[in-house]
């Protein structure tokens, strides 16, 4: 909503300016976007060479607006002339000098698609790459010529276009890697991982493949830290181990190994996160399973103390029987009452002043056929006596 208001104000200001000062109309040209220049009425020379000379003279005197109109006039009247490719590059270059980076990117793109065998092909790709890098670094979009807000989506689309239109250029591997960077900054983690993996598959001999393999592990690592995700942690470990094995001389080896150590340590630390997850979900029996694991694995630590205290709190909330897992959990209800009654009889018979008949204790208390649960109030929480599945 806020962005809409800003755009509305800008539109009002722009069109208001037109009515007050009689400026040229706002024009949209396919592939170039909106423009304030009105060069439709520009007088075009009778030959392409003459028009080119006119445009270059204007550019040399610093009249970029006039030069831009003259170059576009040549393209409009002599689109098939030998000067056309040079004019497209000139148009792109002027847009770039003026700070209209999206229009410049589009113009360079026209050169790449229309003149793939022309002499400035590599220069056009490099220029597009540098513009895309600007947006990756936070360059703001322009709306009606006014900078408004940064757009990582713009960087994403630009890098995608470079890879698509110039897949065999020397900038393609870098563009593919930076596509991953733009996706990662937007927290589109699965897409970022796919982009980095594409670098290692399509451009395995390029030096950027080393960084791409590291980033695969790093993105999984980031996922595993933001929310407990054992699958992401395992994939991060696999990716870093692959990195260490494939690129033992990389300057990032030390960091990869440190990350691996951190991942190994997080195996036990992550258990507390699972316990809290089930605790919050009120699956207290599952929570206690993991709290007990923390107590065993991290004895003497603050996490262990927290787990002990929380287990005692849960016992006070739902009772010890409701938190038992395994065979002990069956000692509730009718069977638990029978067991307690038999134990009381044995205790009584063992008193030194007892004079009654001997107490016969059965080898096992009679098993009770479980009742069908008909409503949530009939029994406590129904959970299997096994370790629950991890949260996804």
Protein Blocks (a to p, Z undefined) as FASTA:
>chain_A
ZZmmmmmmmmmmmmmmmmmnopacddddehklpafbdcklpccdfbfklmmmmmmmmmmn
opamlmmmmmmmmmmmmmmbmklmmmmmmmmmmmmmnopaklmmmmmmmmmmmmmmbmkl
mmmmmmmmmmmmmmmnopacdeehiafbdcfklmmmmmmmmmmmmmmbmklmmmmmmmmm
mmmmnopmklmmmmmmmmmmmmmmbmklmmmmmmmmmmmmmmmmmpccfklmmmmmmmmm
mmmmmmmmbcklmmmmmmmmmmmmmmmmmmmmmmmmmmmnopaklmmmmmmmmmmmmgoi
aklmmmmmmmmmmmmmnojklmpgcjklmmgcjllmmmmmmmmmmmmmmpmkbcbdcddd
dfbdcdddddddfbfklpccdddfbdcdddZZ
